[in-house]
């Protein structure tokens, strides 16, 4: 079976192309975030795959919870996503849309995972290094995970840079067991 990203990509690309053409990138970004929030609700998530829910029911649910925030174009988009059984992928669609938007705007969001919080100086220095490396404006999203042990793990677009102590130990163990 194809991965979530593969299944979500055509919807994200179509939404992005439409929003760019209409000059509504921010609006679609906001509405996809709202739709993703609705889709991530525990009650909604538990109902995914329920045989009593028809595709039109999913679209109606999202549109009613959206409370009139969704434009006719966005509502049509949600109906299309629902009709094709892709509502459970709405968060992935949102994420890919944001990647397309960042690429268009010359930005790159980098998720940084460290064992301890980074201070402002460390964040600034890391952002400058990454800006030079990727030739884009960098937005850092920092997370703390003590299991990293030391160093950092960076998720930058399609790149994964594992400079963590845990990753190094794992690679060393793999070499020693070969």
C-alpha positions as CSV (number, residue, x, y, z in Angstrom):
1,X,0.0,0.0,0.0
2,X,1.2,3.5,-0.8
3,X,2.4,5.7,2.1
4,X,0.3,8.5,3.5
5,X,2.5,11.1,1.9
6,X,2.1,9.5,-1.5
7,X,-1.7,9.4,-1.2
8,X,-1.9,12.9,0.2
9,X,0.5,14.6,-2.2
10,X,-1.9,15.1,-5.2
11,X,-4.5,16.7,-2.9
12,X,-1.9,19.0,-1.3
13,X,-0.4,19.9,-4.7
14,X,-3.9,20.7,-6.2
15,X,-4.8,22.8,-3.1
16,X,-1.5,24.6,-3.3
17,X,-1.7,25.3,-7.0
18,X,-5.3,26.6,-6.6
19,X,-4.4,28.8,-3.6
20,X,-1.4,30.2,-5.4
21,X,-3.4,31.0,-8.5
22,X,-6.1,32.7,-6.4
23,X,-3.5,34.5,-4.2
24,X,-4.9,32.8,-1.1
25,X,-2.0,30.9,0.3
26,X,-2.4,32.2,3.8
27,X,-6.2,31.6,3.8
28,X,-5.7,28.0,2.6
29,X,-3.0,27.5,5.1
30,X,-5.3,28.6,7.9
31,X,-8.2,26.5,6.6
32,X,-6.1,23.4,6.2
33,X,-4.9,23.9,9.8
34,X,-8.5,24.2,11.0
35,X,-9.5,21.1,9.0
36,X,-6.5,19.2,10.4
37,X,-7.5,20.2,14.0
38,X,-11.0,18.9,13.3
39,X,-9.5,15.7,11.9
40,X,-7.2,15.2,14.8
41,X,-10.1,15.3,17.4
42,X,-10.2,12.0,19.3
43,X,-13.9,11.5,18.5
44,X,-13.4,12.1,14.8
45,X,-10.3,9.9,14.7
46,X,-12.2,7.0,16.3
47,X,-15.0,7.4,13.7
48,X,-12.6,7.0,10.7
49,X,-13.5,3.9,8.8
50,X,-16.9,3.5,10.4
51,X,-19.2,1.9,7.8
52,X,-22.2,4.1,8.7
53,X,-20.2,7.3,7.6
54,X,-20.6,8.1,3.9
55,X,-18.1,10.4,2.2
56,X,-20.7,13.2,2.1
57,X,-21.2,12.8,5.9
58,X,-17.5,13.5,6.4
59,X,-17.6,16.6,4.3
60,X,-20.7,17.8,6.1
61,X,-19.1,17.1,9.5
62,X,-16.0,19.1,8.7
63,X,-18.0,21.9,7.1
64,X,-20.4,22.2,10.1
65,X,-17.6,22.1,12.7
66,X,-15.8,24.8,10.6
67,X,-18.7,27.1,11.4
68,X,-18.8,29.0,8.1
69,X,-15.0,29.7,8.1
70,X,-14.6,27.6,4.9
71,X,-15.1,29.2,1.5
72,X,-17.1,27.5,-1.2
73,X,-13.8,26.5,-2.9
74,X,-12.4,25.1,0.3
75,X,-15.7,23.3,0.9
76,X,-15.5,21.7,-2.5
77,X,-12.0,20.7,-1.8
78,X,-13.1,19.0,1.4
79,X,-15.9,17.2,-0.4
80,X,-13.4,15.9,-3.0
81,X,-11.1,14.7,-0.3
82,X,-14.0,13.0,1.5
83,X,-15.4,11.4,-1.6
84,X,-12.1,9.8,-2.3
85,X,-11.7,8.4,1.2
86,X,-8.8,10.7,2.1
87,X,-10.2,12.6,5.1
88,X,-8.0,10.6,7.5
89,X,-5.0,12.1,5.6
90,X,-6.0,15.8,6.1
91,X,-3.1,16.4,8.5
92,X,-0.7,15.0,5.9
93,X,-2.3,17.1,3.2
94,X,-1.8,20.2,5.4
95,X,1.8,19.3,6.1
96,X,2.6,18.8,2.4
97,X,0.8,22.1,1.5
98,X,3.0,23.9,4.0
99,X,6.1,22.3,2.5
100,X,5.0,23.5,-1.0
101,X,4.3,27.0,0.4
102,X,7.6,27.2,2.2
103,X,9.4,26.1,-0.9
104,X,7.5,28.8,-2.9
105,X,8.5,31.4,-0.3
106,X,12.1,30.3,0.0
107,X,11.6,29.1,3.5
108,X,12.5,25.8,5.2
109,X,11.1,24.6,8.4
110,X,13.6,22.5,10.4
111,X,12.5,20.3,13.3
112,X,15.3,20.1,15.8
113,X,15.3,17.5,18.5
114,X,17.8,17.8,21.3
115,X,18.3,16.2,24.8
116,X,18.2,19.6,26.4
117,X,16.6,22.9,25.3
118,X,18.7,25.2,23.1
119,X,19.3,28.7,24.2
120,X,18.8,31.7,21.9
121,X,22.4,31.9,20.9
122,X,22.5,28.2,19.9
123,X,19.3,28.6,18.0
124,X,20.6,31.6,16.1
125,X,23.9,29.9,15.3
126,X,22.1,26.7,14.1
127,X,19.7,28.7,11.9
128,X,22.6,30.7,10.3
129,X,24.5,27.4,9.5
130,X,21.3,25.9,8.0
131,X,20.5,29.0,6.0
132,X,24.0,28.8,4.4
133,X,23.6,25.0,3.8
134,X,20.1,25.1,2.3
135,X,20.2,28.6,0.9
136,X,16.8,29.3,2.4
137,X,15.3,31.3,5.3
138,X,15.1,28.8,8.2
139,X,12.4,28.5,10.7
140,X,13.4,26.3,13.6
141,X,10.9,24.1,15.5
142,X,12.7,22.9,18.6
143,X,11.7,19.9,20.7
144,X,13.3,18.2,23.7
145,X,13.7,14.4,23.9
146,X,16.1,13.1,26.6
147,X,16.4,9.9,24.6
148,X,18.5,11.7,22.1
149,X,21.2,11.7,24.9
150,X,23.3,14.5,23.3
151,X,23.7,16.3,20.0
152,X,20.7,16.8,17.8
153,X,18.4,15.2,15.2
154,X,17.3,17.6,12.4
155,X,14.4,17.0,10.0
156,X,14.7,19.5,7.2
157,X,12.3,18.9,4.3
158,X,13.3,15.5,2.8
159,X,16.6,15.5,4.8
160,X,17.2,13.7,8.1
161,X,20.4,14.7,9.8
162,X,21.1,12.5,12.9
163,X,24.0,14.0,14.9
164,X,22.6,12.6,18.1
165,X,24.7,10.5,20.5
166,X,22.0,7.9,20.4
167,X,22.3,7.7,16.6
168,X,26.0,7.5,16.7
169,X,25.9,4.7,19.3
170,X,23.3,2.9,17.1
171,X,25.5,3.1,14.0
172,X,28.6,2.0,16.0
173,X,26.6,-1.0,17.3
174,X,25.5,-1.9,13.8
175,X,29.1,-1.9,12.6
176,X,30.3,-4.0,15.5
177,X,27.6,-6.6,15.0
178,X,28.4,-7.1,11.3
